[in-house]
């Protein structure tokens, strides 16, 4: 039962962080390109790459952190479904170049960001 409380706490924090980061970035960069969602997806990739690698290497760390961060926080913070919706909406409105840039950029930079999280965790 305790693991569900850790997941719920992480999820609440992740949802709040998602809203705050999305609103902050979107408010400064505009709505032409979904910058907020893009930044959230890239930072989520770094966080999940780092946390799963770091926590996996250190068995002495309380397992609650695995529920709190990668499951709860990143699960609520990451916005893949929103990414898909925004890509499809761009395609449906005829903004094919924007949709392609967003989809390919998210995929490639997401892989790089996840790798960066892994490398960072392995250095510690």
N, C-alpha and C positions, 0 to 999 in steps of 0.2 A: 504494500500500500504506500510505503514511503516513497518509492521511486515515482509513483504517479504524482505525488505532491511536488517533487523536484521537476518533473516534466511540466507540470502546470505552472510552476513559478517561472521556469525558463521561458515557457510559451508566452506568459503575460509580459515578461520583459522584452522578448523578441517582437511581439506585436506592437508594443509601445515604441520600441526602437525603429521598427519598420515605418510606422506612421511619422515619427519625428524626422528620420533621415529622408524619407520620401518627400515630405512637405518642405523641409529645409532646402534640399537640392533642387526640387522642382520649382520652388519659389524664387530661386536665384538664377536658374538656368532656363526657365520657360517651359512651355508645354509642347513645343514643336517636335522634340525628340524626348522620349521617356527617360530623361537623365536620372531621375530619382530611382526608378526601378532598376535601371542599369547599374547604378552605384550600389544599390542594395544587393543585387545578384553577385556582383564582383566581390564585395566585402564578405558576403555569406560564404562564397567559395574559399576565401582565405581563412575565415574562421573555422569552417568545417575541416579543411585540410590540416590546419594547425592543431585544432583540438583533438581530432581523432588520432593523429600521429603522436602528439605529445602525451595524451592520456594513455595511449596504447603502449608507449615505451616505459611508462612509469606506473607499474602495478601497485606501488605503495600509496598512490593517490586514491582517495576515497571514490568508490564507484559512482557516488551521487553526482559527481561532476560530469560523468558521461551522460547522465539523464538530463541534467540541467542545461548544458551547453549544446552539444551537437543535436540532441533529440528535441529538447524543449525550445531553447532560444533560436537555433538556426531553423528548426521546423516552422516556427511562427514568423521569423524574420525574412526568410527567403521567399522570393516572389515569383517562382517559376510560372505558376498559373497566370499571374498578371502579365508576365513577359509574353506568354503565348497569346493572351487576349489582345495585348497591344500590337503584337506582330500581325495577327489576323485582322485587326481593325485597320491597320495601315494598308494591308493588302486589299481589303474590301473597299477602301476609299481610293484605291488606285495609286497609292504612294509606294510603288514597288521597290524603288531604290532605297527609300528610308527603311522599309520592312526588311530588305535584304541586309542592309548595313547593320541594323539592330540585331537581327537573328544571328548572322555570322560573327559580328563583333562580340556578342554575348557568349557564344559558344567558344570561340577561340580565346578571348581574354579570360573567360571563366576557367578554362583549362590551365592557363598560365597562372591565374590567381590561386587556384587550388594547389598547383605545384609549388608556388611561393610559400604558401602556408605550411606545406610539408617540409620544404627546405628549412624554413625558419624554425620549425619544431625540432628538426633533426640537429640543428646547430646548438640547441639548448641542452 
